[in-house]
Amino acid sequence: MGLWTLFEGCLLLANALAILNEDRFLTPRGWSFQEYSGVRRNSFKGQLLGLIYATQYLRVVLILLNTLCIVVKFVSG
């Protein structure tokens, strides 16, 4: 496994986190960001919620990285 494969895997994971809808998926399961504030943010669940919201906030960067990945795949075969 090379660095490129690792990059693609992380990019796929970031894409999966970015498309999660808060109203339809996160809130019914008790994963709303408003429930975890203050001290609870340091827990694993709070950190995971922070990661989900960070990936949703940086969607433009994800689009650019996906475009780069597609271009490299086209060029390299």
N, C-alpha and C positions, 0 to 999 in steps of 0.2 A: 504494500500500500504506500503510495507516494503522497507528497504534500498536496498535489492537485486533487487527488481522490478525497483527502481529508477536507480540503476546502469545499468541494462539491457537497460532501455530506453535511457540513456545517451550514452551508447555504440552503440545502433542502430543509434542514431543521428550522432555520430562521424563517423560511417561507411558510412552513407549517404553523409556526407560532403567530405569524403576522396575519393569517387569515381567520384566526379564531374570533368569533363574534361575541362580544360581552353579553349582549341581551339574550341571545339564543343559546349560548353554550356555557359561558362562565358564571353568570348570575344564578341560574337554577341549581348549579352544583355548589354554590357557596364560595365562589372564587372571585367575587367582585372586589375591585381595587379599593372601594370605599370602606369595606369591612376591615381591611388590614392597614392600619395607620399607627404611627408612633412606635411603640416597643415591638409590636408584632412583626414589623417589617424586617427584623433581623432573623426571623425563623425561615426555615426552608421554603415553606409555602409563600411567605412574603417575598422572598428573593425570587422565586419562580414567577410570581405575579409581576414583579418589577421587570423581569426579563421579557415577559409577554408584552407588557405595555411599551417597553423600549423598542421591541421589534416592530410593533404596530406604528410607533411614532416615526421610525426610520424607514418607512416604505420606499421613499424615493431612492435611498441608498441601495436597498434591496433590488429595486428595478435596474439600477445601473450595474450592480454585481451580476444579476441574472443575464443582462445583455452581454457583459464581458464574457461570461461563461459560455453563452451560446456562440459568440463570435470565435472564441478559442476552439470550441468543438468543431465548428465549420471549417476553420483553417487547418486544424491538425488532423481531422478525420476521425 
